[in-house]
């Protein structure tokens, strides 16, 4: 949304902080935000806090999860849920309901056709 001709309120200004930090604001929003930051002490302080926070997060050392992390999470969930999640499923539990409903519709259609053909006098042709 173009805010170039309008003064920004505090809420909208803080919503633009991330895009401003990433230098990804359209020119109109950029000038509106910069004007707002020049005139609003509250938003200027909030943006400075935002800058310090994002800068500190960017300096954190990236960490990698151990290779068996995903499997240990699945095992823990399986134990705590008493097998309701991530447990081996029986074949009947793995059949999708969509496939089951299509088979049932086909069966109903077949029964209808057989009944119509078994009583040809009731068959109404156009």
N, C-alpha and C positions, 0 to 999 in steps of 0.2 A: 504494500500500500504506500502511496506517495504522501509523505508528510512535509514535503519541502516548503509549502506555503503556510503550514500550520505550526503552531508551537506544540511541542511534545509535552505530554504529562509525564509524571514520574513513572507510572506503570509501563507505558509504552517505551520510554527511554531505557528502562532496565531490561526490557525484552530485546532491545537491539544491541545490548552489550556484547553478546557472544559473536554476532555477525560483525560488529565493529572491531572486535579483537582479531577476528579472522580476516579482516579487510575484505569483507564480502557484502558490503552494503551498497545499494544503488546510490547514485550521486545525490539525489534529493534527500534520501533518508540520512545519508552521511552528513550533509550540511545541516540538516535539521537537528541531528543529535549533537553535533559539535557546537552549534549555537546554544542548545539547551545546556550542555555541560559547561559552557562559559558562564552562563547566567544562573545556574542552579547549584548551590553549594552542596546540597544533600545528594544529588545524583553524581556530582563530581567525586564526593567521598565514597559513594557506593561503587563507582567505577574503579577508583583506586584500590578499594578492597577486592573487587573482582579481579583486577590485574595481579595483585599480590597472590590471591588464591590460585588462579590459573597458572601463574608462574611457578608457584611452589609445587603444584601437582605435576607440572611438566618436568620438574627436576627429580621426581621420584624415580628410583631404580626399577626398571621393568622386571617383573618376576614371571617365571614360567611355572605352570602347574606340573606336579610330578606325572610321569607317564601313566601311572595306574590311577590317577585321580578320578576320572569319570567312572571307572568300574567300581571304585570304592564307594563313590556316592550312590551308584545304583544298588550296590549290596546293602548299604546302610538303609536306603529307602525301602528296599524289599523286606528287610528285617523288621523295621519299625511299622510298616504297613501290613505286616503278617501276610505277605505275598500278593496283596491287591495290586501293586504296581511292580513292573519289571520282572514279573515271574513268568516262567514258561507257560504258554497257553495251550489248552487242549484244542484239537482240530475244530470242534463245534464252536468254540469261542472265537476262532479266527475268521469264520465265514462272515463277510460283511453283510450288513442288513440290506444294503442296496441290491446285492446279488440275490439274496433270499426273496426280497419283494418282487424282483423281476421274474424269478422262477414261479412264484405264486401267481402272478398275473398271467403268465403263460399257461399255467395249469388251469386257471379259471377260464381262460379263453378256449382252451382245448375242450373242457367240459361243456361249455356253452355250444361249441360247434357240434360236438357229438350229440348233444340233446336236440339241437336244431335238425340235424340230419336224421335222427331216429324218428322224428315226427314230421315227415315232409308235408303233411297237410297244413300244418301250422306255419310252414315256411312262407314268408311274404316276400315276393320278389317285386321289384319296381316295374 
